[in-house]
Amino acid sequence: MLNSDKIKGRMKERRIVQADVAKTLNLAEPTVCQKINGKRPMTLDEAKELAKMLDISDHEFGTYFFAN
């Protein structure tokens, strides 16, 4: 399960909004919102691209994308 709070916090730190994520992932903004909020699943490719966008290291990846 995605750690929505950590993702949103990192987006805020980096001044990245959902519209930026939507454009990068080639998705509609409502879809990105649903994925970040855990309403829809995020693919591994989407997670990797988002991690790159948010400068999340491989070491940190699990804490952002595999929360309990």
C-alpha positions as CSV (number, residue, x, y, z in Angstrom):
1,M,0.0,0.0,0.0
2,L,1.3,3.4,-1.0
3,N,2.3,5.8,1.9
4,S,0.1,8.7,0.7
5,D,1.3,11.1,3.5
6,K,4.9,10.6,2.6
7,I,4.3,11.0,-1.1
8,K,2.3,14.1,-0.6
9,G,4.9,15.5,1.8
10,R,7.7,14.9,-0.7
11,M,5.6,16.5,-3.5
12,K,5.2,19.6,-1.3
13,E,8.9,19.7,-0.5
14,R,9.7,19.5,-4.2
15,R,6.9,21.9,-5.2
16,I,5.4,19.3,-7.5
17,V,1.6,19.2,-8.0
18,Q,-0.6,16.5,-9.2
19,A,-0.8,18.1,-12.6
20,D,2.9,17.7,-12.9
21,V,2.7,14.0,-12.0
22,A,-0.2,13.5,-14.4
23,K,1.7,15.0,-17.3
24,T,4.8,12.9,-16.5
25,L,2.8,9.7,-16.1
26,N,0.6,10.5,-19.1
27,L,-2.5,10.2,-16.9
28,A,-5.5,12.4,-16.1
29,E,-5.3,14.4,-12.9
30,P,-8.2,12.6,-11.2
31,T,-6.5,9.3,-11.9
32,V,-3.3,10.5,-10.3
33,C,-5.3,11.8,-7.3
34,Q,-6.9,8.4,-6.9
35,K,-3.6,6.6,-7.2
36,I,-1.9,8.8,-4.7
37,N,-4.8,8.4,-2.3
38,G,-4.8,4.6,-2.6
39,K,-8.2,4.4,-4.4
40,R,-6.6,2.9,-7.5
41,P,-3.5,0.8,-7.7
42,M,-0.2,2.2,-9.0
43,T,1.9,0.2,-11.3
44,L,5.5,-0.5,-10.6
45,D,6.5,1.6,-13.7
46,E,4.4,4.5,-12.4
47,A,5.9,4.2,-9.0
48,K,9.4,4.2,-10.4
49,E,8.7,7.2,-12.6
50,L,7.2,9.0,-9.6
51,A,10.2,8.1,-7.4
52,K,12.5,9.5,-10.1
53,M,10.4,12.7,-10.3
54,L,10.5,13.1,-6.5
55,D,14.2,12.2,-6.2
56,I,13.4,9.1,-4.0
57,S,16.4,6.9,-3.7
58,D,16.2,3.1,-4.2
59,H,17.0,2.8,-0.5
60,E,13.9,4.9,0.4
61,F,11.6,3.4,-2.2
62,G,10.0,0.9,0.1
63,T,9.0,3.4,2.7
64,Y,7.1,5.4,0.2
65,F,5.5,2.7,-2.0
66,F,5.2,-0.2,0.4
67,A,3.7,1.2,3.6
68,N,1.9,-1.1,6.0
